[in-house]
Amino acid sequence: MKKLTAILVILFWIFTNLSVVSAQNPSPTSDLVLSEIFYDADGTDDGMEWVELYNRGNSTIDLSNYSLGNGGTDYTYSNVQLSGTIAPHSFIVVGGPTSNSTNYNPTYNQVVNFDPDFQNGGTASDGVALFNVPASEVNESTVPIDVVIYDEPNSNNLINTTGYTGSVDVADASEGKSIERTNVNTNEWHIQDNPNPNSSPYQSTIPVELTSFTAAIIQGKVILQWITQTETENLGFHVYRSRSEPGNYIRMSQKIIPGAGSTDESHHYSYTDKNIESNQTYYYKLADVDFNSNINFHGPISVTVNAQPSVYSLSQNYPNPFNSSTAINFSLKEKGTVTLKIYNLQGQLIRTIVNEEKSEGNYTAIWDGIDESGNKVASNVYLYTLQINEFKQTKKLIFLK
């Protein structure tokens, strides 16, 4: 009986304390996120505090249904209704009304004197929360869509985006410093010694990084293919063409080829140029366009349009070595069943890239370093073999992680 009583006591304690178990704060749940907060000015905080918000999505956000909250015991200590709009991949700053060197000269999109002022650390954590409901509807149990909890410890059990007690994201910022998000997609924060309202590290546009940009003639058309390693604020691409390398490049793509925005994942794109002539060399440039209409060019690359291939051929892959994807060009003088396979140096099959009937022409195949089981292969030298009719040829390629 004593054992049963002890078990019941333990279960009761776990149940009654479940809501205060600290959980790692997850990534934000919306495109609108908190990005930087200045709450402790040198002197009085009144009229000096500000909150910077960032739209990490690709659409304009109407702020009329969003609000901010801050406090120590819950997020109703001070609540502010947001207003206006925020464009894709842009910032707004809410706060003020004072702007001077003490609070790093912010430009306010919405003037708000937070009242009461944000709490400047102490014996327990404080926090700032973003809600996707109007300020009039926020109460102590409203779950935020983004949150930052600062200073140790979270003994007042401020909740995170799961509705449960959150962990502390960052230490308390001392006078004249701010807390700033360092990754737009995760809940990573640091103390910023030199606050920078209206801009942040992840805002700057980095040119699109290409793994490959190739051209091949397939069934009387030029097929351009390119693979991106990373993209930042990439609206999309345009293709330009010239008949000489230093010549006048004319835009061929009527509409922009949509990009992937901001991503560190590899993406594969293609464009088909149907308006070509035989016995002519064409030069192509690729332009990536960001959300602010800035243009960055890649290339040129060239391709010569001849009559249908008179021989079978297998080209060296490009790039080589590679660590994401590589292009393999081959030419067929006759129709037939084509196989293009990847082997290790022991002759074991790693991946079949092509296994189908194809007409005569020039082709490009892409290998992404994945084996037949869907796993990334190890860094090593591999063999790739093209076979069609009586033709068979093997070359080496190098994969580096």
MOPE-V73359 format. One record per residue. N is the residue number from 1. RES is the residue in three letters. PHI is phi in radians with two decimals (999 if undefined). PSI is psi in radians with two decimals (none if undefined). OMEGA is omega as a letter, one per 40 degrees, with the letter a starting at -180 (none if undefined). Layout:
n=(N/N)
res=(RES/RES)
phi=(PHI/PHI)
psi=(PSI/PSI)
omega=(OMEGA/OMEGA)
//
This chain:
n=(1/2/3/4/5/6/7/8/9/10/11/12/13/14/15/16/17/18/19/20/21/22/23/24/25/26/27/28/29/30/31/32/33/34/35/36/37/38/39/40/41/42/43/44/45/46/47/48/49/50/51/52/53/54/55/56/57/58/59/60/61/62/63/64/65/66/67/68/69/70/71/72/73/74/75/76/77/78/79/80/81/82/83/84/85/86/87/88/89/90/91/92/93/94/95/96/97/98/99/100/101/102/103/104/105/106/107/108/109/110/111/112/113/114/115/116/117/118/119/120/121/122/123/124/125/126/127/128/129/130/131/132/133/134/135/136/137/138/139/140/141/142/143/144/145/146/147/148/149/150/151/152/153/154/155/156/157/158/159/160/161/162/163/164/165/166/167/168/169/170/171/172/173/174/175/176/177/178/179/180/181/182/183/184/185/186/187/188/189/190/191/192/193/194/195/196/197/198/199/200/201/202/203/204/205/206/207/208/209/210/211/212/213/214/215/216/217/218/219/220/221/222/223/224/225/226/227/228/229/230/231/232/233/234/235/236/237/238/239/240/241/242/243/244/245/246/247/248/249/250/251/252/253/254/255/256/257/258/259/260/261/262/263/264/265/266/267/268/269/270/271/272/273/274/275/276/277/278/279/280/281/282/283/284/285/286/287/288/289/290/291/292/293/294/295/296/297/298/299/300/301/302/303/304/305/306/307/308/309/310/311/312/313/314/315/316/317/318/319/320/321/322/323/324/325/326/327/328/329/330/331/332/333/334/335/336/337/338/339/340/341/342/343/344/345/346/347/348/349/350/351/352/353/354/355/356/357/358/359/360/361/362/363/364/365/366/367/368/369/370/371/372/373/374/375/376/377/378/379/380/381/382/383/384/385/386/387/388/389/390/391/392/393/394/395/396/397/398/399/400/401)
res=(MET/LYS/LYS/LEU/THR/ALA/ILE/LEU/VAL/ILE/LEU/PHE/TRP/ILE/PHE/THR/ASN/LEU/SER/VAL/VAL/SER/ALA/GLN/ASN/PRO/SER/PRO/THR/SER/ASP/LEU/VAL/LEU/SER/GLU/ILE/PHE/TYR/ASP/ALA/ASP/GLY/THR/ASP/ASP/GLY/MET/GLU/TRP/VAL/GLU/LEU/TYR/ASN/ARG/GLY/ASN/SER/THR/ILE/ASP/LEU/SER/ASN/TYR/SER/LEU/GLY/ASN/GLY/GLY/THR/ASP/TYR/THR/TYR/SER/ASN/VAL/GLN/LEU/SER/GLY/THR/ILE/ALA/PRO/HIS/SER/PHE/ILE/VAL/VAL/GLY/GLY/PRO/THR/SER/ASN/SER/THR/ASN/TYR/ASN/PRO/THR/TYR/ASN/GLN/VAL/VAL/ASN/PHE/ASP/PRO/ASP/PHE/GLN/ASN/GLY/GLY/THR/ALA/SER/ASP/GLY/VAL/ALA/LEU/PHE/ASN/VAL/PRO/ALA/SER/GLU/VAL/ASN/GLU/SER/THR/VAL/PRO/ILE/ASP/VAL/VAL/ILE/TYR/ASP/GLU/PRO/ASN/SER/ASN/ASN/LEU/ILE/ASN/THR/THR/GLY/TYR/THR/GLY/SER/VAL/ASP/VAL/ALA/ASP/ALA/SER/GLU/GLY/LYS/SER/ILE/GLU/ARG/THR/ASN/VAL/ASN/THR/ASN/GLU/TRP/HIS/ILE/GLN/ASP/ASN/PRO/ASN/PRO/ASN/SER/SER/PRO/TYR/GLN/SER/THR/ILE/PRO/VAL/GLU/LEU/THR/SER/PHE/THR/ALA/ALA/ILE/ILE/GLN/GLY/LYS/VAL/ILE/LEU/GLN/TRP/ILE/THR/GLN/THR/GLU/THR/GLU/ASN/LEU/GLY/PHE/HIS/VAL/TYR/ARG/SER/ARG/SER/GLU/PRO/GLY/ASN/TYR/ILE/ARG/MET/SER/GLN/LYS/ILE/ILE/PRO/GLY/ALA/GLY/SER/THR/ASP/GLU/SER/HIS/HIS/TYR/SER/TYR/THR/ASP/LYS/ASN/ILE/GLU/SER/ASN/GLN/THR/TYR/TYR/TYR/LYS/LEU/ALA/ASP/VAL/ASP/PHE/ASN/SER/ASN/ILE/ASN/PHE/HIS/GLY/PRO/ILE/SER/VAL/THR/VAL/ASN/ALA/GLN/PRO/SER/VAL/TYR/SER/LEU/SER/GLN/ASN/TYR/PRO/ASN/PRO/PHE/ASN/SER/SER/THR/ALA/ILE/ASN/PHE/SER/LEU/LYS/GLU/LYS/GLY/THR/VAL/THR/LEU/LYS/ILE/TYR/ASN/LEU/GLN/GLY/GLN/LEU/ILE/ARG/THR/ILE/VAL/ASN/GLU/GLU/LYS/SER/GLU/GLY/ASN/TYR/THR/ALA/ILE/TRP/ASP/GLY/ILE/ASP/GLU/SER/GLY/ASN/LYS/VAL/ALA/SER/ASN/VAL/TYR/LEU/TYR/THR/LEU/GLN/ILE/ASN/GLU/PHE/LYS/GLN/THR/LYS/LYS/LEU/ILE/PHE/LEU/LYS)
phi=(999/-1.10/-1.12/-1.08/-1.10/-1.10/-1.09/-1.11/-1.11/-1.12/-1.09/-1.12/-1.13/-1.08/-1.13/-1.31/-1.90/-1.04/-1.26/-1.86/-1.25/-1.24/-2.14/-1.07/-1.17/-1.37/-1.13/-1.07/-1.84/-2.46/-1.27/-1.51/-2.35/-1.28/-2.17/-2.76/-2.39/-2.01/-2.24/-2.33/-1.36/-1.40/2.04/-1.42/-1.51/-1.06/1.36/-1.91/-1.36/-2.67/-2.20/-1.77/-2.04/-2.29/-1.71/-1.49/-1.59/-1.86/-2.27/-1.18/-1.92/-1.45/-1.55/-1.15/-1.88/-2.06/-2.62/-1.99/-2.45/-2.58/2.78/-1.84/-1.55/-2.73/-1.70/-1.83/-0.99/-2.60/-2.18/-2.28/-1.42/-1.50/-2.60/1.53/-2.34/-2.35/-1.29/-1.00/0.97/-2.26/-1.97/-2.33/-2.10/-1.96/2.66/1.82/-1.51/-1.40/-2.34/-2.69/-1.13/-1.13/-1.99/1.23/0.90/-1.20/-1.75/-1.52/-1.51/-2.45/-1.45/-2.50/-1.66/-1.02/-2.47/-1.17/-1.13/-1.05/-1.44/-1.75/1.26/2.70/-1.55/-2.57/-1.17/-2.14/-2.76/-2.21/-2.22/-2.00/-2.06/-1.78/-2.38/-1.06/-1.03/-1.16/-1.76/-1.35/-2.32/-1.13/-1.85/-1.18/-1.53/-1.32/-1.66/-2.72/-2.75/-2.31/-1.96/-2.17/1.36/-1.75/-1.69/-1.53/-1.34/-1.57/1.07/-1.06/-1.55/-1.90/-1.28/-1.58/1.58/-1.88/-0.97/-1.66/-1.58/-1.41/-1.56/-2.78/-1.26/-1.32/-1.46/-1.36/-0.90/1.44/-1.98/-2.23/-1.89/-2.35/-1.25/-1.81/-2.41/-1.21/-1.82/-2.31/-1.68/-1.98/-2.28/-2.60/-1.43/-1.77/-1.18/-2.15/-0.89/-2.34/-1.06/1.27/-2.86/-2.69/-0.98/-1.50/-1.45/-1.07/-1.42/-1.80/-0.96/-1.05/-1.65/-1.70/-1.46/-2.72/-2.56/-2.25/-2.31/-2.53/-1.70/-2.29/0.89/1.35/-2.32/-1.59/-1.84/-1.65/-2.34/-2.49/-2.18/-1.66/-1.48/-2.50/-2.44/-2.29/0.88/-1.57/-1.23/2.85/-2.28/-2.23/-1.93/-2.05/-2.39/-2.50/-1.66/-2.51/-1.09/-1.57/-1.30/-1.43/-1.60/-1.88/-1.21/-1.69/-1.39/-1.25/-2.00/-1.15/-1.50/-1.00/-1.61/-1.80/1.28/-2.00/-2.75/-1.89/-1.71/-1.26/-2.28/-1.96/-2.25/-2.63/-2.53/-1.91/-1.77/-1.58/-1.60/-2.25/-2.16/-1.23/0.99/-2.40/-1.74/-2.04/-2.04/-2.20/-2.10/-1.96/-1.99/-1.70/-2.09/-1.61/-1.19/-1.76/1.21/-1.29/-2.09/-2.25/-1.73/-2.21/1.83/-1.52/-2.11/-2.29/-2.62/-1.86/-1.62/-1.94/-1.15/-0.94/-0.92/-1.69/-2.44/-1.47/-2.69/-2.24/-1.59/-1.21/-1.08/-2.50/-1.32/-2.65/-1.19/-2.44/-2.30/-2.35/-2.53/-2.42/-1.82/-2.14/-1.68/-2.60/-2.15/-2.15/-1.49/-2.47/-1.24/3.05/-1.46/-1.87/-2.19/-2.27/-2.24/-1.85/-2.22/-1.48/-1.23/-1.56/1.49/-1.47/-1.19/-1.76/-2.81/-1.69/-1.53/-2.31/-2.71/-2.86/-1.42/-2.35/-1.40/-1.07/2.62/-1.90/-2.38/-2.28/-2.04/-2.03/-2.05/-1.76/1.34/-1.81/-1.54/-1.10/-1.57/1.52/-1.79/-1.24/-1.33/-1.40/-1.07/-3.10/-1.59/-2.24/-1.95/-2.20/-2.17/-1.82/-2.42/-2.67/0.87/-1.57/-1.66/-2.60/-2.53/-2.21/-2.34/-1.76/-2.42/-2.19/-1.87/-2.20/-1.37)
psi=(-0.70/-0.68/-0.76/-0.73/-0.72/-0.74/-0.75/-0.67/-0.75/-0.79/-0.69/-0.69/-0.76/-0.77/-0.78/-0.32/0.10/-0.64/-0.22/0.15/2.18/2.34/2.52/2.27/2.20/3.10/2.72/2.71/0.15/2.97/-0.44/2.18/2.73/2.40/-0.57/2.51/2.23/1.98/-0.06/1.55/2.87/1.67/-2.35/2.53/-0.28/2.12/0.06/-0.29/2.63/2.71/2.25/2.32/2.62/2.40/1.79/-0.01/-3.03/0.17/2.65/2.43/2.24/2.13/0.06/-0.34/0.33/2.65/2.84/2.60/2.63/2.82/-3.13/-0.74/-0.62/-3.02/0.42/0.09/-0.73/2.22/2.44/2.27/2.24/2.76/2.89/-2.81/2.85/2.17/2.83/2.40/0.71/2.88/2.66/2.67/2.23/2.25/-2.83/-2.70/-0.09/2.38/1.95/-2.99/-0.39/-0.65/0.40/0.56/0.93/2.64/2.04/2.25/-0.49/2.05/2.08/2.19/1.76/2.15/1.99/2.84/2.76/2.62/2.40/0.99/3.14/-2.39/-0.13/2.89/2.67/2.97/2.84/2.34/2.62/2.27/2.61/0.67/2.71/2.72/-0.56/-0.31/-0.06/2.27/-3.08/-0.30/0.06/2.27/2.18/2.80/-0.24/2.64/2.60/2.26/2.18/2.60/2.61/2.68/2.96/1.06/-0.26/0.03/0.80/2.36/2.80/-2.81/-0.10/-0.21/-0.03/2.90/2.25/2.95/2.90/2.26/-0.55/2.71/3.06/2.33/2.21/3.10/2.29/0.03/2.90/2.98/2.35/2.37/2.37/-0.22/2.14/-0.33/-0.11/3.01/1.13/2.19/2.78/2.94/2.19/1.98/-0.55/1.49/2.53/1.31/2.62/0.17/2.76/2.88/-0.62/0.07/-0.57/2.43/2.17/2.27/2.60/2.27/2.13/2.39/-0.68/2.71/1.87/2.79/2.41/2.59/2.08/2.03/0.86/0.24/2.64/2.13/2.00/2.35/2.42/2.62/2.24/2.48/-0.84/2.75/2.44/2.07/0.74/1.91/-0.69/-2.84/2.68/2.61/2.30/2.59/2.57/2.80/-0.02/2.66/-0.77/0.09/-2.94/2.03/2.22/2.36/2.22/-0.58/2.10/-0.71/2.66/2.44/1.95/2.35/-3.02/0.22/-2.12/2.10/2.59/0.27/2.60/2.41/2.54/2.29/2.79/2.74/2.40/2.15/1.87/-0.33/1.33/2.83/2.65/2.70/0.75/2.42/2.30/2.54/2.38/2.43/2.57/2.27/2.19/2.45/2.20/-3.11/-0.28/0.26/0.29/2.47/2.36/2.26/2.58/2.54/-2.88/2.84/2.80/2.77/2.43/2.20/1.92/-3.07/3.04/2.52/2.45/-0.12/2.86/2.51/2.65/2.13/2.82/2.38/2.73/2.32/2.84/2.03/2.90/2.80/0.11/-1.20/2.71/2.63/2.40/2.00/2.47/2.70/2.49/2.19/-0.29/2.82/2.56/3.08/2.13/2.36/2.38/2.01/2.61/2.32/2.71/3.10/-0.22/0.02/0.16/2.39/2.23/-0.79/2.42/2.02/-0.74/2.36/1.40/2.89/2.35/2.62/2.94/2.58/-3.03/2.40/2.78/2.28/2.60/2.32/2.26/0.26/0.30/2.42/-3.07/-0.42/0.00/0.24/2.58/2.33/2.88/2.74/2.20/3.07/2.34/2.85/2.47/2.34/2.22/2.31/2.27/2.28/-2.14/-0.01/2.37/2.26/2.51/2.42/2.91/2.60/2.83/2.20/2.24/2.19/none)
omega=(i/i/i/i/i/i/i/i/a/i/i/i/i/a/a/a/a/a/a/i/a/i/i/a/a/i/i/a/a/i/i/a/i/a/i/a/i/a/a/i/i/a/i/i/a/i/a/a/i/i/i/i/a/i/a/a/a/a/i/a/i/a/a/i/i/i/i/i/i/i/a/a/i/a/i/i/i/i/a/i/i/i/a/i/i/a/i/i/a/i/i/i/a/i/i/e/a/i/i/a/a/i/i/i/i/i/a/i/i/a/a/i/a/a/e/i/i/a/a/i/a/a/a/a/i/a/i/a/i/a/i/i/i/a/a/a/a/i/a/a/i/a/a/i/i/a/i/i/a/i/a/e/i/a/i/i/i/a/i/a/i/a/i/a/a/i/i/a/a/i/i/i/i/a/i/i/i/i/a/i/a/i/a/a/a/a/a/a/i/i/i/a/i/a/a/i/i/i/i/a/a/i/a/a/i/i/i/i/a/i/i/i/a/i/i/i/a/i/i/i/i/i/i/i/i/a/i/i/i/i/i/a/a/i/i/a/i/i/i/a/i/i/i/a/i/a/a/a/a/i/a/a/a/i/i/i/a/i/a/a/i/a/i/i/a/i/a/a/i/i/a/i/a/a/a/i/i/i/a/i/i/i/a/i/i/i/i/a/a/a/i/i/i/a/i/a/i/i/e/i/a/i/i/a/i/i/a/a/i/i/i/i/i/a/i/i/i/e/i/e/i/i/i/i/i/a/i/i/i/a/a/i/a/i/i/i/a/i/i/a/i/i/i/a/i/i/i/a/i/a/i/a/a/i/a/i/i/i/i/a/i/a/i/i/a/i/a/i/a/i/a/a/i/a/i/a/i/i/a/i/i/i/i/a/i/i/i/a/a/a/i/i/a/i/i/i/a/i/i/i/none)
//
